[in-house]
Amino acid sequence: MQFFDFSLESFITTLMKILALLIAIIGHE
């Protein structure tokens, strides 16, 4: 269960980074 929570948190963090990158690209254009 602890591993699952860690994986979920890591997934969310990665997802937020991708979203931030997409927003930066869209904002740049």
VMD Tcl script that draws the C-alpha trace (Angstrom):
set ca {
  {0.00 0.00 0.00}
  {2.85 2.35 0.83}
  {4.47 1.59 -2.53}
  {1.19 2.30 -4.31}
  {0.85 5.68 -2.56}
  {4.44 6.54 -3.52}
  {3.81 5.54 -7.14}
  {0.57 7.55 -7.25}
  {2.30 10.61 -5.80}
  {5.17 10.25 -8.27}
  {2.68 9.88 -11.13}
  {0.81 13.04 -10.10}
  {4.07 14.97 -9.79}
  {5.13 13.85 -13.27}
  {1.70 14.72 -14.65}
  {1.91 18.22 -13.17}
  {5.34 18.70 -14.76}
  {3.96 17.66 -18.17}
  {0.98 19.99 -17.80}
  {3.30 22.87 -16.82}
  {5.45 22.14 -19.88}
  {2.42 22.12 -22.19}
  {1.16 25.39 -20.71}
  {4.62 26.93 -21.21}
  {4.65 25.82 -24.86}
  {1.12 27.10 -25.51}
  {1.88 30.35 -23.69}
  {5.06 30.82 -25.72}
  {3.09 30.62 -28.97}
}
mol new
graphics top color blue
foreach p $ca { graphics top sphere $p radius 0.5 }
foreach p [lrange $ca 0 end-1] q [lrange $ca 1 end] { graphics top cylinder $p $q radius 0.2 }
display resetview
